Amino acid sequence: MYLDNSATTQVSEEVFEEMKPYFTEEFGNPSTLYKYGRESKKALNQARQRVADAINAKPEEIIFTSGGSESDNLAIKGIAFKLAKKGKHIITTEIEHPAVTETLHFLESLDFKVTYLPVYENGIIKIEDLKEAITDETILITVMHANNEIGTVQPIEEIGKIAKEHGIKFHTDAVQSFGKIEVDVEKLNVDLLSLSSHKLNGPKGVGAIYIRKGTRLVPLIHGGGQERGIRAGTENVPGIVGFGKACELASQQLEEHYEKLSSIRDELIEKVLSTVPEAYVNGDREQRLPNLVNFRFKAIEGESLILLLDAKGYQASTGSACSSNKLEASPVLTALGLDPVDVHGSLRISLAPESDTFDIDEFVGIIAESVARLREMSPLWNQELDYDGVMCSKHGDDCRMC
């Protein structure tokens, strides 16, 4: 059973069927004037309308990109370069996706100043901290809608109102939330919003950025003037067609899938916490996505747990797929104030509508068995085996590791 849908999702049959003709039959370049080109342009416009409808935007406010990372880069760098003469201060949070944090680190190398708002034990920022961080130099606020590791949902609507009151551009990364909860650009009060196709049963390598009418930014890719001159390059027509169809389906099924996934998620949480000793949920229990839960198990290594689950046929993760090969503690979980040692014992389960076909009791039993097996080998669980009472310079006099 595949349980890592926050990393990527399976392309749905309906999406795949709609894409197929644009690989072989309707293969024209949408910038050309003859029939093949006109047909591709028509398909492009239909997809743009579908994406716009899904987020309550206008089609001309949708620019297609290669995915969420490019959309984040375009939003943040585009605004920063456009408004640099007005100010060079940007506000974000400590738990953004690397597509945001690495972009901001790049801008810091160009003398932009970035304030990283803390999150608290529940994984959510405090509005008071945001208000205090705003200065006369602030040109952009970028806060993700829902976190990709722990699933907590930020108060985007309220943040947007504050940004608007201060005349500050506001961007949100909605890659994980789109298709799971309502994403309405008018209600959220955003100027820019990032989307990705492969998180909602569409193809990889395609995404979009919503740019509110009247918002100006500097393009990152210059060339033939496609996408209103904001993102040059021949459009990925098959991918965009698939993305448009995925958006249409996600919008139609949003309420049904929300109810289904919330029910599975809550049952999973209840059974894991009641079955496995020293198990915890990371992030807020209520303000979270319906399909994602991040557990923390005391005194184990999450990577080892992933391998044991994989051997039993369950594919999950310890956190973001973008950093799954890194061994350091997750910055997101560390930002919650958790001990870095405990952070390593995390397990992210992210569901899809088809997840209702797996046996939760069997899965929880395998988790419990795997955790118990790892704890038998853990010096942290069997503290008396290692502890000699000697002060450890790294962890202090309570160290059970070194």
Stockholm file with secondary structure:
# STOCKHOLM 1.0

chainA/1-402         MYLDNSATTQVSEEVFEEMKPYFTEEFGNPSTLYKYGRESKKALNQARQRVADAINAKPEEIIFTSGGSESDNLAIKGIAFKLAKKGKHIITTEIEHPAVTETLHFLESLDFKVTYLPVYENGIIKIEDLKEAITDETILITVMHANNEIGTVQPIEEIGKIAKEHGIKFHTDAVQSFGKIEVDVEKLNVDLLSLSSHKLNGPKGVGAIYIRKGTRLVPLIHGGGQERGIRAGTENVPGIVGFGKACELASQQLEEHYEKLSSIRDELIEKVLSTVPEAYVNGDREQRLPNLVNFRFKAIEGESLILLLDAKGYQASTGSACSSNKLEASPVLTALGLDPVDVHGSLRISLAPESDTFDIDEFVGIIAESVARLREMSPLWNQELDYDGVMCSKHGDDCRMC
#=GR chainA/1-402 SS CBCBTTTCCCCCHHHHHHHTHHHHTSCCCTTSSSHHHHHHHHHHHHHHHHHHHHHTCCGGGEEEESSHHHHHHHHHHHHHHHSTTTCCEEEEETTCCHHHHHHHHHHHTTTCEEEEECCCTTSCCCHHHHHHHCCTTEEEEECCSBCTTTCBBCCHHHHHHHHHHTTCEEEEECTTTBTTBCCCHHHHTCSEEEEEGGGTTSCSSCEEEEECTTCCCCCSSCSSCTGGGTSCSCCCHHHHHHHHHHHHHHHHHHHHHHHHHHHHHHHHHHHHHHHSTTEEECSCSSSBCTTEEEEEETTSCHHHHHHHHHHTTCBCBSSCGGGTTCCSCCHHHHHTTCCHHHHTTEEEEECCGGGGGSCHHHHHHHHHHHHHHHHHTCTTTSGGGTCCCCCBTTTBTTCSCC
#=GC SS_cons         CBCBTTTCCCCCHHHHHHHTHHHHTSCCCTTSSSHHHHHHHHHHHHHHHHHHHHHTCCGGGEEEESSHHHHHHHHHHHHHHHSTTTCCEEEEETTCCHHHHHHHHHHHTTTCEEEEECCCTTSCCCHHHHHHHCCTTEEEEECCSBCTTTCBBCCHHHHHHHHHHTTCEEEEECTTTBTTBCCCHHHHTCSEEEEEGGGTTSCSSCEEEEECTTCCCCCSSCSSCTGGGTSCSCCCHHHHHHHHHHHHHHHHHHHHHHHHHHHHHHHHHHHHHHHSTTEEECSCSSSBCTTEEEEEETTSCHHHHHHHHHHTTCBCBSSCGGGTTCCSCCHHHHHTTCCHHHHTTEEEEECCGGGGGSCHHHHHHHHHHHHHHHHHTCTTTSGGGTCCCCCBTTTBTTCSCC
//
